[in-house]
Amino acid sequence: MGIEVVFKIAGIGIAVAVACQLLKQAGRDDIAMLTALAGLIIVITIVLSLTGSLFDNLRKLFDLY
C-alpha cells in the first residue's frame, strides 16, 4: 500500500482529464462535468478508505481501545 496508491490516483486523474477534454470538444459539457465529478468521488472514496485504515493502525499502535 505504498506508491501504487499514488499511481492509481494519478491514473484516474489522467483518464478523467482526457475524457473531459474529449467530451468538451464534442460539445458535451454536461457529461464532461459529470465525468469529472465521478472521478472526484472515486478518488475521495480511495482517500477515505486509506484514512480509515490509518486511524485503525494508530489505534492499534497506541492500544486505545
N, C-alpha and C positions, 0 to 999 in steps of 0.2 A: 504494500500500500504506500509506495513512495512516489517516484517520479511518474509512474504510469497514470496516476490520477490527474496530474498536471497536463500530460499529453492528451488524456481523454477530454478534459475540459477545453483545451486548445483546439482539438479536432472538432468538437461540437461547435465552437465559435467560428472556425473557418468554414465549416459546412453551412452554418446558418447565414454567415455573411455572403457566401456565394449564392445561396438560394435566394436571399433577399435582393441581391443585385439583379439576378436573372428575372425575378418576378417584377421588380420595379421597371426594368427595361421592357417587359412585356405589357406594362400598363396595369398590373395587378397590385396596386399599392396596398389594398386592404388585406390581401392574402400575405403580402410581404410582412406587414405588421404582425399578423397572427403567427407567422413563422418565427419571427424574432421573439415574440412573446413565448412561444412554445420552447424555443431554445433556452430562454432565460429561466423558465420554470424547471426544465431538465437540469440545468446547472445548479440552480438553487437547491433542488432535491438532493443532488450529489453532495453538495457542501453541507447541507443539514445533516445528512446521514454520517458524514465524516466528523462533524462537530459533536453529534451524539456519541459516537464511539470514543472521541477524545475525552468527553466528560466521564464516560464509563471507565476508561483507563485511569483517569485521575482519581476517581472514587475508589477503585481497587488499589491504586498505589498508596493512598493515604488511609485506607481502611475506614472510610467514613460511615458506611452502612454495614 
